[in-house]
Amino acid sequence: MNLTVVGIAVGAFVAFMSFQFGLWGFLVSLLFMAIGALLGRAAEGKLDLRGVMDAIIGRRSSS
């Protein structure tokens, strides 16, 4: 099992705990699953978090 799957599983566990809060719990669970997947990809080295943050902030480079 790779770290992306582990990250999604951790996010899903935390999301399951938030399901008790209805629709908002569902929306929060989607957020947690996405964060878990991103952190798992970053731990595997398949995602550059600095590049993601630069793209979100608006500092993009062609290099």
All heavy atoms as a GROMACS GRO file, in nm:
protein
  466
    1MET      N    1   0.085  -0.117   0.000
    1MET     CA    2   0.000   0.000   0.000
    1MET      C    3   0.090   0.123   0.000
    1MET      O    4   0.178   0.137   0.083
    1MET     CB    5  -0.088  -0.004   0.125
    1MET     CG    6  -0.200   0.093   0.120
    1MET     SD    7  -0.340   0.070   0.232
    1MET     CE    8  -0.274   0.008   0.381
    2ASN      N    9   0.067   0.213  -0.097
    2ASN     CA   10   0.152   0.331  -0.105
    2ASN      C   11   0.101   0.442  -0.014
    2ASN      O   12  -0.008   0.434   0.044
    2ASN     CB   13   0.165   0.378  -0.250
    2ASN     CG   14   0.033   0.419  -0.310
    2ASN    OD1   15  -0.059   0.456  -0.240
    2ASN    ND2   16   0.024   0.411  -0.441
    3LEU      N   17   0.180   0.545   0.000
    3LEU     CA   18   0.148   0.652   0.095
    3LEU      C   19   0.028   0.735   0.053
    3LEU      O   20  -0.040   0.792   0.139
    3LEU     CB   21   0.270   0.741   0.114
    3LEU     CG   22   0.388   0.674   0.184
    3LEU    CD1   23   0.506   0.769   0.191
    3LEU    CD2   24   0.350   0.630   0.323
    4THR      N   25  -0.003   0.739  -0.076
    4THR     CA   26  -0.123   0.810  -0.120
    4THR      C   27  -0.247   0.741  -0.065
    4THR      O   28  -0.338   0.806  -0.014
    4THR     CB   29  -0.130   0.818  -0.273
    4THR    OG1   30  -0.013   0.884  -0.320
    4THR    CG2   31  -0.253   0.893  -0.319
    5VAL      N   32  -0.250   0.609  -0.074
    5VAL     CA   33  -0.364   0.533  -0.022
    5VAL      C   34  -0.372   0.548   0.130
    5VAL      O   35  -0.481   0.562   0.186
    5VAL     CB   36  -0.353   0.384  -0.063
    5VAL    CG1   37  -0.462   0.302   0.000
    5VAL    CG2   38  -0.358   0.371  -0.214
    6VAL      N   39  -0.259   0.547   0.197
    6VAL     CA   40  -0.258   0.567   0.342
    6VAL      C   41  -0.312   0.705   0.377
    6VAL      O   42  -0.392   0.721   0.470
    6VAL     CB   43  -0.116   0.546   0.400
    6VAL    CG1   44  -0.111   0.586   0.546
    6VAL    CG2   45  -0.072   0.402   0.382
    7GLY      N   46  -0.271   0.806   0.301
    7GLY     CA   47  -0.320   0.940   0.325
    7GLY      C   48  -0.471   0.952   0.305
    7GLY      O   49  -0.540   1.016   0.383
    8ILE      N   50  -0.522   0.885   0.201
    8ILE     CA   51  -0.666   0.885   0.178
    8ILE      C   52  -0.737   0.812   0.290
    8ILE      O   53  -0.843   0.855   0.337
    8ILE     CB   54  -0.699   0.824   0.041
    8ILE    CG1   55  -0.650   0.917  -0.070
    8ILE    CG2   56  -0.849   0.799   0.026
    8ILE    CD1   57  -0.663   0.857  -0.209
    9ALA      N   58  -0.680   0.700   0.338
    9ALA     CA   59  -0.741   0.624   0.446
    9ALA      C   60  -0.747   0.706   0.574
    9ALA      O   61  -0.849   0.705   0.645
    9ALA     CB   62  -0.665   0.494   0.469
   10VAL      N   63  -0.641   0.777   0.605
   10VAL     CA   64  -0.641   0.862   0.724
   10VAL      C   65  -0.744   0.973   0.710
   10VAL      O   66  -0.820   1.002   0.802
   10VAL     CB   67  -0.500   0.919   0.750
   10VAL    CG1   68  -0.503   1.027   0.856
   10VAL    CG2   69  -0.405   0.808   0.790
   11GLY      N   70  -0.749   1.034   0.593
   11GLY     CA   71  -0.849   1.137   0.568
   11GLY      C   72  -0.990   1.081   0.578
   11GLY      O   73  -1.080   1.146   0.632
   12ALA      N   74  -1.012   0.959   0.528
   12ALA     CA   75  -1.144   0.897   0.535
   12ALA      C   76  -1.182   0.866   0.679
   12ALA      O   77  -1.299   0.881   0.718
   12ALA     CB   78  -1.146   0.770   0.452
   13PHE      N   79  -1.087   0.825   0.760
   13PHE     CA   80  -1.117   0.798   0.901
   13PHE      C   81  -1.160   0.925   0.973
   13PHE      O   82  -1.260   0.926   1.044
   13PHE     CB   83  -0.995   0.737   0.971
   13PHE     CG   84  -1.014   0.722   1.118
   13PHE    CD1   85  -1.096   0.622   1.168
   13PHE    CD2   86  -0.953   0.808   1.207
   13PHE    CE1   87  -1.115   0.608   1.303
   13PHE    CE2   88  -0.972   0.795   1.343
   13PHE     CZ   89  -1.053   0.694   1.391
   14VAL      N   90  -1.086   1.030   0.952
   14VAL     CA   91  -1.122   1.158   1.015
   14VAL      C   92  -1.256   1.207   0.959
   14VAL      O   93  -1.340   1.259   1.033
   14VAL     CB   94  -1.010   1.261   0.994
   14VAL    CG1   95  -1.049   1.397   1.048
   14VAL    CG2   96  -0.882   1.214   1.061
   15ALA      N   97  -1.278   1.185   0.831
   15ALA     CA   98  -1.405   1.225   0.770
   15ALA      C   99  -1.521   1.146   0.828
   15ALA      O  100  -1.628   1.201   0.853
   15ALA     CB  101  -1.396   1.203   0.620
   16PHE      N  102  -1.501   1.017   0.850
   16PHE     CA  103  -1.606   0.934   0.909
   16PHE      C  104  -1.647   0.989   1.045
   16PHE      O  105  -1.766   0.990   1.078
   16PHE     CB  106  -1.557   0.790   0.922
   16PHE     CG  107  -1.654   0.701   0.992
   16PHE    CD1  108  -1.769   0.658   0.928
   16PHE    CD2  109  -1.632   0.661   1.122
   16PHE    CE1  110  -1.860   0.577   0.993
   16PHE    CE2  111  -1.721   0.580   1.188
   16PHE     CZ  112  -1.836   0.537   1.123
   17MET      N  113  -1.551   1.036   1.120
   17MET     CA  114  -1.581   1.092   1.250
   17MET      C  115  -1.664   1.221   1.237
   17MET      O  116  -1.743   1.254   1.324
   17MET     CB  117  -1.452   1.120   1.328
   17MET     CG  118  -1.371   0.996   1.355
   17MET     SD  119  -1.461   0.868   1.440
   17MET     CE  120  -1.469   0.939   1.602
   18SER      N  121  -1.647   1.291   1.127
   18SER     CA  122  -1.721   1.416   1.110
   18SER      C  123  -1.858   1.395   1.045
   18SER      O  124  -1.936   1.489   1.036
   18SER     CB  125  -1.638   1.515   1.028
   18SER     OG  126  -1.627   1.471   0.896
   19PHE      N  127  -1.889   1.274   1.000
   19PHE     CA  128  -2.018   1.247   0.938
   19PHE      C  129  -2.134   1.268   1.035
   19PHE      O  130  -2.248   1.283   0.993
   19PHE     CB  131  -2.026   1.104   0.885
   19PHE     CG  132  -1.996   1.094   0.740
   19PHE    CD1  133  -1.907   0.999   0.694
   19PHE    CD2  134  -2.056   1.177   0.647
   19PHE    CE1  135  -1.878   0.987   0.560
   19PHE    CE2  136  -2.028   1.167   0.513
   19PHE     CZ  137  -1.938   1.072   0.469
   20GLN      N  138  -2.107   1.269   1.160
   20GLN     CA  139  -2.212   1.288   1.260
   20GLN      C  140  -2.276   1.425   1.249
   20GLN      O  141  -2.383   1.447   1.305
   20GLN     CB  142  -2.155   1.270   1.400
   20GLN     CG  143  -2.099   1.133   1.425
   20GLN     CD  144  -2.033   1.126   1.561
   20GLN    OE1  145  -2.052   1.214   1.643
   20GLN    NE2  146  -1.956   1.023   1.584
   21PHE      N  147  -2.216   1.516   1.175
   21PHE     CA  148  -2.263   1.653   1.169
   21PHE      C  149  -2.340   1.684   1.040
   21PHE      O  150  -2.355   1.800   1.004
   21PHE     CB  151  -2.146   1.750   1.186
   21PHE     CG  152  -2.076   1.732   1.316
   21PHE    CD1  153  -1.949   1.676   1.321
   21PHE    CD2  154  -2.137   1.768   1.435
   21PHE    CE1  155  -1.885   1.658   1.441
   21PHE    CE2  156  -2.073   1.750   1.556
   21PHE     CZ  157  -1.946   1.695   1.558
   22GLY      N  158  -2.390   1.583   0.969
   22GLY     CA  159  -2.476   1.603   0.853
   22GLY      C  160  -2.402   1.651   0.729
   22GLY      O  161  -2.291   1.607   0.699
   23LEU      N  162  -2.468   1.741   0.654
   23LEU     CA  163  -2.413   1.789   0.528
   23LEU      C  164  -2.278   1.856   0.548
   23LEU      O  165  -2.184   1.833   0.471
   23LEU     CB  166  -2.510   1.886   0.460
   23LEU     CG  167  -2.458   1.950   0.331
   23LEU    CD1  168  -2.438   1.844   0.224
   23LEU    CD2  169  -2.553   2.057   0.284
   24TRP      N  170  -2.266   1.938   0.650
   24TRP     CA  171  -2.139   2.005   0.674
   24TRP      C  172  -2.031   1.903   0.708
   24TRP      O  173  -1.915   1.919   0.670
   24TRP     CB  174  -2.152   2.110   0.784
   24TRP     CG  175  -2.229   2.228   0.735
   24TRP    CD1  176  -2.354   2.264   0.772
   24TRP    CD2  177  -2.187   2.322   0.636
   24TRP    NE1  178  -2.393   2.375   0.704
   24TRP    CE2  179  -2.293   2.413   0.620
   24TRP    CE3  180  -2.073   2.338   0.560
   24TRP    CZ2  181  -2.287   2.519   0.530
   24TRP    CZ3  182  -2.067   2.444   0.471
   24TRP    CH2  183  -2.172   2.533   0.457
   25GLY      N  184  -2.068   1.796   0.777
   25GLY     CA  185  -1.973   1.689   0.804
   25GLY      C  186  -1.926   1.623   0.676
   25GLY      O  187  -1.809   1.588   0.662
   26PHE      N  188  -2.019   1.605   0.580
   26PHE     CA  189  -1.982   1.548   0.451
   26PHE      C  190  -1.885   1.639   0.378
   26PHE      O  191  -1.784   1.593   0.323
   26PHE     CB  192  -2.106   1.524   0.367
   26PHE     CG  193  -2.076   1.476   0.229
   26PHE    CD1  194  -2.030   1.348   0.207
   26PHE    CD2  195  -2.091   1.560   0.120
   26PHE    CE1  196  -2.001   1.303   0.080
   26PHE    CE2  197  -2.062   1.517  -0.007
   26PHE     CZ  198  -2.017   1.387  -0.027
   27LEU      N  199  -1.914   1.768   0.376
   27LEU     CA  200  -1.825   1.862   0.307
   27LEU      C  201  -1.687   1.867   0.374
   27LEU      O  202  -1.584   1.871   0.306
   27LEU     CB  203  -1.888   2.001   0.304
   27LEU     CG  204  -2.016   2.012   0.221
   27LEU    CD1  205  -2.075   2.152   0.234
   27LEU    CD2  206  -1.990   1.976   0.077
   28VAL      N  207  -1.687   1.863   0.506
   28VAL     CA  208  -1.559   1.861   0.578
   28VAL      C  209  -1.485   1.731   0.549
   28VAL      O  210  -1.363   1.730   0.534
   28VAL     CB  211  -1.583   1.881   0.730
   28VAL    CG1  212  -1.458   1.854   0.809
   28VAL    CG2  213  -1.633   2.022   0.756
   29SER      N  214  -1.559   1.620   0.536
   29SER     CA  215  -1.494   1.492   0.507
   29SER      C  216  -1.426   1.496   0.370
   29SER      O  217  -1.316   1.443   0.354
   29SER     CB  218  -1.594   1.378   0.512
   29SER     OG  219  -1.683   1.384   0.404
   30LEU      N  220  -1.490   1.559   0.271
   30LEU     CA  221  -1.425   1.572   0.140
   30LEU      C  222  -1.297   1.653   0.151
   30LEU      O  223  -1.196   1.620   0.088
   30LEU     CB  224  -1.520   1.638   0.041
   30LEU     CG  225  -1.642   1.557  -0.001
   30LEU    CD1  226  -1.729   1.639  -0.094
   30LEU    CD2  227  -1.600   1.428  -0.068
   31LEU      N  228  -1.301   1.758   0.231
   31LEU     CA  229  -1.182   1.840   0.253
   31LEU      C  230  -1.070   1.758   0.317
   31LEU      O  231  -0.955   1.762   0.273
   31LEU     CB  232  -1.216   1.961   0.339
   31LEU     CG  233  -1.101   2.053   0.376
   31LEU    CD1  234  -1.048   2.122   0.251
   31LEU    CD2  235  -1.146   2.153   0.479
   32PHE      N  236  -1.105   1.681   0.421
   32PHE     CA  237  -1.004   1.600   0.490
   32PHE      C  238  -0.946   1.493   0.397
   32PHE      O  239  -0.826   1.465   0.401
   32PHE     CB  240  -1.062   1.533   0.614
   32PHE     CG  241  -1.081   1.627   0.730
   32PHE    CD1  242  -1.188   1.610   0.816
   32PHE    CD2  243  -0.994   1.731   0.754
   32PHE    CE1  244  -1.207   1.694   0.923
   32PHE    CE2  245  -1.011   1.816   0.860
   32PHE     CZ  246  -1.118   1.798   0.946
   33MET      N  247  -1.029   1.433   0.314
   33MET     CA  248  -0.978   1.332   0.222
   33MET      C  249  -0.883   1.394   0.120
   33MET      O  250  -0.780   1.334   0.087
   33MET     CB  251  -1.094   1.260   0.153
   33MET     CG  252  -1.170   1.171   0.248
   33MET     SD  253  -1.316   1.097   0.175
   33MET     CE  254  -1.243   0.987   0.057
   34ALA      N  255  -0.915   1.512   0.073
   34ALA     CA  256  -0.827   1.580  -0.022
   34ALA      C  257  -0.694   1.618   0.044
   34ALA      O  258  -0.587   1.600  -0.016
   34ALA     CB  259  -0.895   1.704  -0.078
   35ILE      N  260  -0.700   1.667   0.166
   35ILE     CA  261  -0.578   1.702   0.239
   35ILE      C  262  -0.494   1.577   0.263
   35ILE      O  263  -0.371   1.578   0.246
   35ILE     CB  264  -0.611   1.774   0.370
   35ILE    CG1  265  -0.667   1.912   0.341
   35ILE    CG2  266  -0.488   1.783   0.461
   35ILE    CD1  267  -0.724   1.983   0.462
   36GLY      N  268  -0.558   1.468   0.302
   36GLY     CA  269  -0.486   1.342   0.323
   36GLY      C  270  -0.419   1.293   0.196
   36GLY      O  271  -0.305   1.246   0.200
   37ALA      N  272  -0.488   1.304   0.084
   37ALA     CA  273  -0.430   1.261  -0.043
   37ALA      C  274  -0.312   1.349  -0.081
   37ALA      O  275  -0.208   1.299  -0.127
   37ALA     CB  276  -0.536   1.263  -0.153
   38LEU      N  277  -0.326   1.480  -0.062
   38LEU     CA  278  -0.216   1.571  -0.094
   38LEU      C  279  -0.093   1.544  -0.008
   38LEU      O  280   0.019   1.542  -0.057
   38LEU     CB  281  -0.261   1.716  -0.078
   38LEU     CG  282  -0.356   1.769  -0.184
   38LEU    CD1  283  -0.402   1.909  -0.148
   38LEU    CD2  284  -0.289   1.770  -0.320
   39LEU      N  285  -0.116   1.524   0.122
   39LEU     CA  286  -0.002   1.496   0.210
   39LEU      C  287   0.062   1.362   0.178
   39LEU      O  288   0.184   1.347   0.187
   39LEU     CB  289  -0.048   1.502   0.356
   39LEU     CG  290  -0.087   1.640   0.406
   39LEU    CD1  291  -0.137   1.631   0.551
   39LEU    CD2  292   0.028   1.737   0.395
   40GLY      N  293  -0.018   1.263   0.140
   40GLY     CA  294   0.036   1.134   0.100
   40GLY      C  295   0.121   1.145  -0.025
   40GLY      O  296   0.228   1.086  -0.035
   41ARG      N  297   0.071   1.223  -0.124
   41ARG     CA  298   0.149   1.244  -0.246
   41ARG      C  299   0.280   1.318  -0.216
   41ARG      O  300   0.383   1.288  -0.275
   41ARG     CB  301   0.068   1.322  -0.349
   41ARG     CG  302  -0.058   1.255  -0.396
   41ARG     CD  303  -0.033   1.146  -0.492
   41ARG     NE  304   0.013   1.198  -0.620
   41ARG     CZ  305   0.034   1.121  -0.724
   41ARG    NH1  306   0.011   0.994  -0.718
   41ARG    NH2  307   0.078   1.172  -0.836
   42ALA      N  308   0.273   1.414  -0.126
   42ALA     CA  309   0.393   1.490  -0.091
   42ALA      C  310   0.493   1.398  -0.019
   42ALA      O  311   0.614   1.408  -0.043
   42ALA     CB  312   0.357   1.608  -0.002
   43ALA      N  313   0.445   1.309   0.066
   43ALA     CA  314   0.535   1.217   0.137
   43ALA      C  315   0.602   1.120   0.040
   43ALA      O  316   0.716   1.079   0.062
   43ALA     CB  317   0.458   1.140   0.244
   44GLU      N  318   0.533   1.084  -0.068
   44GLU     CA  319   0.592   0.996  -0.168
   44GLU      C  320   0.690   1.068  -0.258
   44GLU      O  321   0.767   1.006  -0.329
   44GLU     CB  322   0.483   0.936  -0.257
   44GLU     CG  323   0.405   0.826  -0.196
   44GLU     CD  324   0.302   0.770  -0.291
   44GLU    OE1  325   0.265   0.840  -0.388
   44GLU    OE2  326   0.260   0.657  -0.269
   45GLY      N  327   0.686   1.200  -0.256
   45GLY     CA  328   0.773   1.277  -0.343
   45GLY      C  329   0.713   1.302  -0.480
   45GLY      O  330   0.782   1.346  -0.572
   46LYS      N  331   0.584   1.275  -0.497
   46LYS     CA  332   0.518   1.294  -0.625
   46LYS      C  333   0.450   1.430  -0.635
   46LYS      O  334   0.391   1.461  -0.737
   46LYS     CB  335   0.413   1.185  -0.647
   46LYS     CG  336   0.473   1.048  -0.662
   46LYS     CD  337   0.366   0.945  -0.690
   46LYS     CE  338   0.428   0.808  -0.710
   46LYS     NZ  339   0.326   0.707  -0.736
   47LEU      N  340   0.459   1.510  -0.530
   47LEU     CA  341   0.395   1.641  -0.530
   47LEU      C  342   0.486   1.739  -0.458
   47LEU      O  343   0.534   1.712  -0.348
   47LEU     CB  344   0.260   1.634  -0.457
   47LEU     CG  345   0.182   1.763  -0.447
   47LEU    CD1  346   0.137   1.808  -0.586
   47LEU    CD2  347   0.061   1.744  -0.358
   48ASP      N  348   0.511   1.852  -0.522
   48ASP     CA  349   0.592   1.957  -0.464
   48ASP      C  350   0.500   2.059  -0.397
   48ASP      O  351   0.432   2.136  -0.465
   48ASP     CB  352   0.676   2.025  -0.573
   48ASP     CG  353   0.762   2.136  -0.519
   48ASP    OD1  354   0.792   2.136  -0.398
   48ASP    OD2  355   0.801   2.224  -0.599
   49LEU      N  356   0.494   2.056  -0.264
   49LEU     CA  357   0.404   2.145  -0.191
   49LEU      C  358   0.441   2.292  -0.211
   49LEU      O  359   0.353   2.378  -0.214
   49LEU     CB  360   0.402   2.110  -0.043
   49LEU     CG  361   0.330   1.981  -0.007
   49LEU    CD1  362   0.337   1.956   0.142
   49LEU    CD2  363   0.186   1.984  -0.054
   50ARG      N  364   0.568   2.320  -0.224
   50ARG     CA  365   0.610   2.459  -0.246
   50ARG      C  366   0.556   2.509  -0.380
   50ARG      O  367   0.509   2.622  -0.391
   50ARG     CB  368   0.762   2.471  -0.242
   50ARG     CG  369   0.808   2.615  -0.265
   50ARG     CD  370   0.952   2.630  -0.238
   50ARG     NE  371   0.972   2.611  -0.093
   50ARG     CZ  372   1.089   2.590  -0.037
   50ARG    NH1  373   1.198   2.586  -0.111
   50ARG    NH2  374   1.101   2.573   0.093
   51GLY      N  375   0.561   2.425  -0.483
   51GLY     CA  376   0.505   2.462  -0.612
   51GLY      C  377   0.354   2.482  -0.606
   51GLY      O  378   0.301   2.572  -0.670
   52VAL      N  379   0.287   2.398  -0.529
   52VAL     CA  380   0.142   2.413  -0.513
   52VAL      C  381   0.110   2.544  -0.443
   52VAL      O  382   0.020   2.618  -0.485
   52VAL     CB  383   0.083   2.293  -0.435
   52VAL    CG1  384  -0.062   2.318  -0.399
   52VAL    CG2  385   0.097   2.166  -0.516
   53MET      N  386   0.182   2.574  -0.337
   53MET     CA  387   0.158   2.699  -0.264
   53MET      C  388   0.188   2.820  -0.351
   53MET      O  389   0.116   2.919  -0.347
   53MET     CB  390   0.241   2.704  -0.135
   53MET     CG  391   0.192   2.610  -0.028
   53MET     SD  392   0.019   2.634   0.016
   53MET     CE  393   0.022   2.799   0.078
   54ASP      N  394   0.294   2.813  -0.431
   54ASP     CA  395   0.326   2.924  -0.522
   54ASP      C  396   0.215   2.943  -0.624
   54ASP      O  397   0.180   3.056  -0.658
   54ASP     CB  398   0.459   2.900  -0.592
   54ASP     CG  399   0.578   2.919  -0.499
   54ASP    OD1  400   0.560   2.980  -0.393
   54ASP    OD2  401   0.688   2.873  -0.535
   55ALA      N  402   0.157   2.833  -0.673
   55ALA     CA  403   0.049   2.844  -0.771
   55ALA      C  404  -0.077   2.902  -0.706
   55ALA      O  405  -0.148   2.981  -0.768
   55ALA     CB  406   0.018   2.708  -0.830
   56ILE      N  407  -0.103   2.866  -0.581
   56ILE     CA  408  -0.221   2.919  -0.511
   56ILE      C  409  -0.203   3.068  -0.484
   56ILE      O  410  -0.296   3.147  -0.505
   56ILE     CB  411  -0.246   2.841  -0.380
   56ILE    CG1  412  -0.293   2.700  -0.413
   56ILE    CG2  413  -0.347   2.913  -0.292
   56ILE    CD1  414  -0.302   2.609  -0.292
   57ILE      N  415  -0.085   3.106  -0.441
   57ILE     CA  416  -0.058   3.246  -0.409
   57ILE      C  417  -0.051   3.330  -0.535
   57ILE      O  418  -0.087   3.448  -0.536
   57ILE     CB  419   0.072   3.259  -0.328
   57ILE    CG1  420   0.053   3.194  -0.191
   57ILE    CG2  421   0.115   3.403  -0.312
   57ILE    CD1  422   0.180   3.183  -0.111
   58GLY      N  423  -0.010   3.270  -0.645
   58GLY     CA  424  -0.003   3.342  -0.771
   58GLY      C  425   0.138   3.364  -0.821
   58GLY      O  426   0.160   3.428  -0.922
   59ARG      N  427   0.236   3.310  -0.749
   59ARG     CA  428   0.375   3.321  -0.793
   59ARG      C  429   0.409   3.199  -0.876
   59ARG      O  430   0.446   3.095  -0.825
   59ARG     CB  431   0.469   3.330  -0.674
   59ARG     CG  432   0.453   3.458  -0.596
   59ARG     CD  433   0.555   3.465  -0.489
   59ARG     NE  434   0.525   3.360  -0.390
   59ARG     CZ  435   0.594   3.340  -0.281
   59ARG    NH1  436   0.699   3.412  -0.254
   59ARG    NH2  437   0.559   3.245  -0.196
   60ARG      N  438   0.396   3.211  -1.006
   60ARG     CA  439   0.425   3.099  -1.096
   60ARG      C  440   0.551   3.127  -1.174
   60ARG      O  441   0.580   3.241  -1.206
   60ARG     CB  442   0.310   3.078  -1.192
   60ARG     CG  443   0.182   3.043  -1.122
   60ARG     CD  444   0.073   3.023  -1.220
   60ARG     NE  445  -0.054   3.010  -1.148
   60ARG     CZ  446  -0.170   3.009  -1.204
   60ARG    NH1  447  -0.179   3.022  -1.334
   60ARG    NH2  448  -0.279   2.998  -1.133
   61SER      N  449   0.624   3.024  -1.203
   61SER     CA  450   0.743   3.040  -1.285
   61SER      C  451   0.742   2.934  -1.393
   61SER      O  452   0.678   2.830  -1.382
   61SER     CB  453   0.870   3.029  -1.201
   61SER     OG  454   0.885   2.898  -1.153
   62SER      N  455   0.813   2.959  -1.500
   62SER     CA  456   0.818   2.863  -1.610
   62SER      C  457   0.927   2.760  -1.591
   62SER      O  458   0.941   2.671  -1.673
   62SER     CB  459   0.839   2.938  -1.742
   62SER     OG  460   0.961   3.009  -1.737
   63SER      N  461   1.005   2.770  -1.485
   63SER     CA  462   1.115   2.675  -1.467
   63SER      C  463   1.072   2.553  -1.389
   63SER      O  464   0.974   2.546  -1.326
   63SER     CB  465   1.230   2.740  -1.395
   63SER     OG  466   1.191   2.789  -1.270
   0.00000   0.00000   0.00000
